[in-house]
Amino acid sequence: MSKKSVMVLDDEPIVGDRLKPVLEREGFEVETFTESEAALQRLKEKSFDVLVTDMKMRGPTGMDVLRYVKDSAPATQVIVITGYATIETNREAEALGAYQFIAKPFKMAELAKLVSQAAKERG
């Protein structure tokens, strides 16, 4: 059985740097990105089981990436993380099909558990 794939997109490199080893220990294949343009380019080449994306970034935002993924690979589970959580952005993310919306700061173990749940639900 092939490994489940996860993309982590956050303009703060520390998020990917910390999350990648945790997810790899859980058996995931992980790619990290700090630029949304580069991540979108990669999403054109490969679909991922789970995408973890930050909300606010230079260039395309997390909402833009969420929209693109749900249009091109609707089965991908998208977890949106943000330091700017509001009820409005949470509702918008849900309306666009986000699996979960989490406010920063969060515990890596909690996020890893959420990624595992999302991957299982994807099938």
Secondary structure, DSSP 4 states (H G I P E B T S, - for coil): -PPPEEEEE-SSHHHHHHHHHHHHHTT-EEEEES-HHHHHHHHHH---SEEEEES--SSS-HHHHHHHHHHH-TTSEEEEEESS--HHHHHHHHHTT-SEEEESS--HHHHHHHHHHHHHHH-
